[in-house]
Amino acid sequence: MQTWLLESAASGALDDAVRFKDRVWNWLTDADMWANVLFSGLRILAIFILTRLIIKIVYKVIDRSMEKEVTGSRLLANSRRFSTVGGLLKNVVTVICNFIMIMLILSEFNFDLGPLLAGAGVVGLAIGFGAQSLVKDVITGFFIIFEDQFAVGDVIQTGTYKGTVEMIGLRTTRLLSFTGEVHIVPNGSIVNVTNYSLANAMAVVDVPVKIERGLENTLALIGEALKGIEERSDNIIAYPNILGIQSMSTSEFVIRIAANCQPNAREAAQRQIQSDIKQALEKQTAQEEAEAARKALEQEEQASRAAIEAELVKTAREASETAGTIPRRLIAAAQEGEEGDN
C-alpha cells in the first residue's frame, strides 16, 4: 500500500513537472506573444524618441520666438521678461509631453486609463484642498510673470531678501544676494516687491567741505572735476547736477550732487563721483601746498636779501664814518704843529 502511494505521488509530481515544462516551453515559443512584446517595445521606444523630438522642436520654436521678440524690443525689462516666459513655457511643455508619454506607455501595458485618469483627478482635487499653499505659490508665480512685476536678471527686494533674480518657477523664486547667498523664496510669500531694475536710478552724493573754503571756488572745482564723467563711466547717463549747499555748520558746509544713472548702478555711480571729486581736491590741495611753500621760500629769500642789504649798508656807513674821522685827525694835528712853530 505504501509502495503504491509513493509511486502515485512520484507519477503525479512528474506529470506536474512535465506540464510546467510544457507551459514554459509554449510560452517561450509563442511567436504571437513575442511579436506583441517586440511591437510593444518598439512602440514604447518610438513614443519616447518622438516625445524627446517634440520637446526639442518646441524648445527651438520658443527660443526663436523669444529671440525675435527680444530683437524687436527696445526695453531691457521686456527682454528679461521674454527670457523668463520662455523658460516657463519650456517647463510647461516638458511636463505636458512627459505626462502624455507616460499615459501612452501605460496603455501599451494594457492599463485601463479611464479609471486611472479619474483616480488622478480625485487625487488632484484632494491635493488641491490639502496643499493650498502650493496652489497659492503657483498662482502667484503665474501673475508675477503675467504682470511683469520682475524678471530674470532684475535686482529686487522682497521682505528682508535682496538680490538678483536667477530663476522664476511656478512655485519658487531664486535670488542671488550681493554677498553670494542664494535665497529660495516661495511665490506665495512674496507680498511687496521693490524692483531696482525697471527705471533709471538717481545717485545722490553729499560732499563735506571745510568752512574756510570759498563757495564759488569749491563749486567751480567740483564742476571741473565732473566734466566728461558720463564718458568715463557707463553707469552715469548725463552730466551730474550740482544742487548747491545742502546743510551747513560752524565747521563745514555740505554740497549735494545728483546724477541720473543706469538701473541698479547707484552705488557705482556714487563711487565714481566721489572718486573724481577726491582726486580734484587732492590735486588742488597739492597745488595750494606747493604755492604756500613757494611763497614761504620767496619770503625767506626776501628776508635774507633784506638782512644782507642791511648788513652792507651798516658796514658801508661804518666805513664812511671811519674814513671821515681820519682826515679830521690829520687836520687837527697839522694845526697843532703850526701853532708850535709860531
C-alpha distance (Angstrom), angle and dihedral (degrees) to the residues before:
residue distance angle dihedral
M1 . . .
Q2 3.79 . .
T3 3.78 90.3 .
W4 3.78 91.1 53.7
L5 3.80 91.9 49.7
L6 3.78 91.5 49.8
E7 3.78 91.8 49.2
S8 3.83 92.6 48.7
A9 3.83 91.8 48.0
A10 3.77 91.5 49.2
S11 3.80 90.8 47.4
G12 3.85 91.2 50.2
A13 3.80 92.8 48.9
L14 3.76 90.2 48.5
D15 3.80 91.0 50.6
D16 3.85 90.7 49.1
A17 3.77 90.8 50.2
V18 3.79 91.5 49.0
R19 3.81 91.8 48.6
F20 3.85 91.6 48.3
K21 3.79 89.7 49.1
D22 3.76 89.7 49.9
R23 3.77 92.2 49.8
V24 3.79 91.4 49.2
W25 3.76 91.4 46.8
N26 3.79 91.8 47.5
W27 3.80 89.6 49.3
L28 3.78 92.5 48.9
T29 3.78 92.5 46.1
D30 3.80 95.8 43.4
A31 3.78 101.8 121.2
D32 3.81 94.5 -171.9
M33 3.80 91.9 53.5
W34 3.79 93.3 48.8
A35 3.77 90.3 45.7
N36 3.79 89.7 53.6
V37 3.82 90.7 47.9
L38 3.78 91.2 48.7
F39 3.79 93.7 48.1
S40 3.81 91.4 45.1
G41 3.80 90.9 50.8
L42 3.78 90.8 48.3
R43 3.78 90.9 48.1
I44 3.84 91.1 49.2
L45 3.80 90.3 48.8
A46 3.80 90.6 47.5
I47 3.82 90.9 48.5
F48 3.81 90.7 51.3
I49 3.81 94.6 46.9
L50 3.80 91.9 44.1
T51 3.81 90.7 50.8
R52 3.80 91.5 51.3
L53 3.81 91.0 48.4
I54 3.79 92.3 48.9
I55 3.79 91.0 50.4
K56 3.81 92.2 49.6
I57 3.80 92.5 46.9
V58 3.79 92.3 49.2
Y59 3.83 89.2 47.3
K60 3.81 89.6 54.0
V61 3.80 91.5 48.6
I62 3.80 91.4 49.5
D63 3.82 92.6 47.7
R64 3.80 92.8 49.8
S65 3.79 92.3 46.4
M66 3.79 91.3 49.8
E67 3.83 91.5 46.9
K68 3.80 90.6 53.4
E69 3.79 91.4 48.7
V70 3.80 92.3 47.3
T71 3.82 91.6 47.7
G72 3.78 91.5 51.6
S73 3.80 93.7 44.2
R74 3.80 120.9 93.5
L75 3.78 96.8 -167.9
L76 3.77 124.1 80.3
A77 3.79 91.6 -147.1
N78 3.81 91.1 58.4
S79 3.80 91.9 52.6
R80 3.79 90.3 52.5
R81 3.78 90.1 47.6
F82 3.82 90.6 52.8
S83 3.78 89.9 50.1
T84 3.79 91.0 52.0
V85 3.81 93.7 46.0
G86 3.81 89.8 48.2
G87 3.80 91.7 55.2
L88 3.80 91.5 47.1
L89 3.82 92.0 49.9
K90 3.80 89.9 50.7
N91 3.79 90.8 53.0
V92 3.81 92.1 49.3
V93 3.82 92.1 48.5
T94 3.81 91.2 49.1
V95 3.82 92.9 51.3
I96 3.82 94.2 46.7
C97 3.80 95.1 46.0
N98 3.80 93.6 47.0
F99 3.81 91.1 48.3
I100 3.81 91.5 52.0
M101 3.82 90.3 46.1
I102 3.82 91.8 52.9
M103 3.82 91.2 49.2
L104 3.81 91.8 50.9
I105 3.80 92.3 47.7
L106 3.81 90.9 50.5
S107 3.79 89.5 51.2
E108 3.80 88.7 56.5
F109 3.82 87.9 59.7
N110 3.83 89.2 54.6
F111 3.79 95.2 -107.2
D112 3.80 115.1 161.1
L113 3.80 101.5 -121.5
G114 3.82 95.6 -169.3
P115 3.80 97.4 72.7
L116 3.80 89.3 35.7
L117 3.80 92.7 56.6
A118 3.80 91.3 43.4
G119 3.79 90.5 51.3
A120 3.79 90.1 46.7
G121 3.81 88.9 53.0
V122 3.79 91.8 51.6
V123 3.81 91.2 46.5
G124 3.81 90.0 48.0
L125 3.80 90.5 51.4
A126 3.79 91.2 49.7
I127 3.81 90.9 47.8
G128 3.81 89.3 48.7
F129 3.79 91.1 56.7
G130 3.79 94.3 40.3
A131 3.81 97.5 43.1
Q132 3.78 101.2 45.5
S133 3.80 91.5 146.8
L134 3.80 89.6 57.6
V135 3.80 91.1 50.9
K136 3.80 89.6 47.0
D137 3.81 90.8 51.7
V138 3.81 92.1 50.5
I139 3.81 94.6 47.0
T140 3.81 91.9 46.1
G141 3.80 90.8 49.2
F142 3.79 90.5 52.3
F143 3.80 93.1 51.8
I144 3.81 91.9 45.1
I145 3.79 88.6 60.6
F146 3.81 95.7 36.6
E147 3.82 93.5 51.5
D148 3.83 92.5 40.3
Q149 3.79 93.2 -127.9
F150 3.80 89.9 157.1
A151 3.78 137.7 -22.3
V152 3.79 140.6 -156.7
G153 3.81 109.4 -61.4
D154 3.81 96.0 26.2
V155 3.79 120.8 125.5
I156 3.79 108.2 -130.5
Q157 3.77 140.8 165.1
T158 3.77 123.1 -145.9
G159 3.77 117.0 174.6
T160 3.79 107.8 -41.6
Y161 3.81 94.3 -22.1
K162 3.80 121.3 96.1
G163 3.78 127.7 171.4
T164 3.78 148.8 97.1
V165 3.81 117.4 -52.2
E166 3.81 108.1 -117.7
M167 3.79 99.5 170.9
I168 3.79 139.3 5.8
G169 3.79 112.4 -159.7
L170 3.75 132.6 175.6
R171 3.80 90.8 -98.1
T172 3.81 109.5 19.6
T173 3.80 141.6 26.2
R174 3.80 120.6 -143.0
L175 3.82 119.6 -144.6
L176 3.81 127.5 -169.9
S177 3.80 111.5 -153.4
F178 3.80 124.1 -146.7
T179 3.80 91.0 -107.2
G180 3.81 93.4 53.7
E181 3.81 102.9 -98.5
V182 3.81 117.7 136.7
H183 3.81 115.2 -141.2
I184 3.81 120.6 -161.1
V185 3.81 106.6 -157.9
P186 3.84 121.6 -173.8
N187 3.78 109.5 -127.2
G188 3.80 91.4 -131.2
S189 3.81 90.6 62.5
I190 3.82 93.2 54.1
V191 3.80 103.0 102.7
N192 3.81 105.5 146.8
V193 3.80 122.6 27.3
T194 3.80 129.0 -171.4
N195 3.81 111.1 -162.2
Y196 3.81 115.4 -160.8
S197 3.81 95.6 -178.1
L198 3.82 105.5 60.7
A199 3.83 100.2 77.2
N200 3.78 139.6 20.1
A201 3.78 115.8 -78.5
M202 3.81 129.5 -131.7
A203 3.80 117.4 -129.1
V204 3.82 112.4 -154.6
V205 3.81 120.3 -168.6
D206 3.81 126.0 -176.4
V207 3.82 114.0 -157.3
P208 3.84 116.1 -162.2
V209 3.82 113.6 -147.1
K210 3.80 129.3 -173.2
I211 3.77 113.6 -103.4
E212 3.83 90.6 -123.9
R213 3.79 92.0 67.6
G214 3.78 118.6 92.3
L215 3.80 116.1 -109.9
E216 3.80 97.4 -137.8
N217 3.79 93.3 47.2
T218 3.82 91.2 48.3
L219 3.81 93.3 50.0
A220 3.80 90.3 47.7
L221 3.80 90.7 49.5
I222 3.83 92.9 50.5
G223 3.79 91.9 46.2
E224 3.79 91.0 51.2
A225 3.80 91.8 46.9
L226 3.81 93.0 53.4
K227 3.80 96.6 48.9
G228 3.81 110.7 123.6
I229 3.81 93.9 6.9
E230 3.82 91.1 132.2
E231 3.82 87.7 60.4
R232 3.78 95.0 45.9
S233 3.81 93.6 48.8
D234 3.81 126.1 42.8
N235 3.79 90.0 -159.1
I236 3.82 94.7 67.2
I237 3.80 115.1 72.7
A238 3.83 102.3 -169.8
Y239 3.79 141.2 7.5
P240 3.84 109.3 -69.3
N241 3.77 120.4 -106.6
I242 3.82 114.7 -122.2
L243 3.80 101.7 -146.5
G244 3.81 97.6 -175.1
I245 3.79 133.2 -129.2
Q246 3.80 112.5 2.8
S247 3.80 98.0 177.0
M248 3.79 139.0 -10.1
S249 3.80 139.5 -159.1
T250 3.78 136.4 174.1
S251 3.82 91.8 -86.6
E252 3.81 104.3 35.9
F253 3.78 147.2 0.8
V254 3.83 126.7 -139.3
I255 3.80 123.7 -134.2
R256 3.82 116.9 -157.8
I257 3.81 122.3 -145.2
A258 3.83 124.5 -170.6
A259 3.82 125.7 -166.5
N260 3.81 132.3 -178.1
C261 3.82 108.2 -128.4
Q262 3.78 141.7 173.2
P263 3.82 120.5 -76.9
N264 3.78 112.5 -77.6
A265 3.83 91.3 5.7
R266 3.79 99.5 102.8
E267 3.82 96.2 112.4
A268 3.81 93.4 46.7
A269 3.81 91.8 48.7
Q270 3.81 91.9 48.6
R271 3.80 91.0 50.4
Q272 3.81 90.9 50.1
I273 3.83 92.8 50.1
Q274 3.80 92.7 47.0
S275 3.79 91.5 47.3
D276 3.81 93.4 51.9
I277 3.82 93.0 47.1
K278 3.82 91.7 46.5
Q279 3.80 91.4 52.2
A280 3.80 91.0 48.9
L281 3.81 91.5 49.3
E282 3.81 91.3 48.4
K283 3.80 90.4 49.7
Q284 3.80 92.3 49.2
T285 3.80 91.5 46.1
A286 3.80 90.3 51.4
Q287 3.81 90.3 49.3
E288 3.81 91.8 48.5
E289 3.79 91.3 48.8
A290 3.81 91.0 48.3
E291 3.82 90.4 48.3
A292 3.81 91.1 48.2
A293 3.81 90.6 49.3
R294 3.82 90.7 48.9
K295 3.81 92.2 50.1
A296 3.79 91.2 47.2
L297 3.80 90.1 50.5
E298 3.80 90.7 48.8
Q299 3.79 90.6 49.5
E300 3.78 90.8 50.0
E301 3.78 90.6 49.2
Q302 3.80 91.1 48.4
A303 3.79 91.4 48.4
S304 3.79 90.1 48.3
R305 3.80 92.2 49.4
A306 3.79 90.5 46.6
A307 3.80 90.2 51.4
I308 3.80 91.6 48.5
E309 3.80 91.8 47.7
A310 3.80 91.1 48.7
E311 3.80 90.1 50.3
L312 3.80 90.9 49.3
V313 3.79 91.7 48.8
K314 3.80 90.7 49.2
T315 3.80 91.7 48.9
A316 3.78 92.1 47.6
R317 3.79 91.1 48.4
E318 3.78 91.8 50.6
A319 3.79 90.6 47.2
S320 3.77 92.2 50.5
E321 3.78 91.3 48.2
T322 3.81 90.5 50.1
A323 3.79 91.6 48.2
G324 3.82 91.0 51.5
T325 3.83 93.6 50.7
I326 3.84 95.9 56.0
P327 3.88 96.8 59.1
R328 3.79 90.6 47.0
R329 3.80 89.7 54.8
L330 3.82 92.0 49.1
I331 3.82 91.6 50.5
A332 3.79 91.4 49.5
A333 3.81 91.1 50.1
A334 3.79 92.0 50.0
Q335 3.75 92.2 50.7
E336 3.77 90.8 50.7
G337 3.87 89.6 51.5
E338 3.78 93.0 52.2
E339 3.78 92.1 50.2
G340 3.82 89.6 52.7
D341 3.81 92.6 54.0
N342 3.72 92.4 53.0
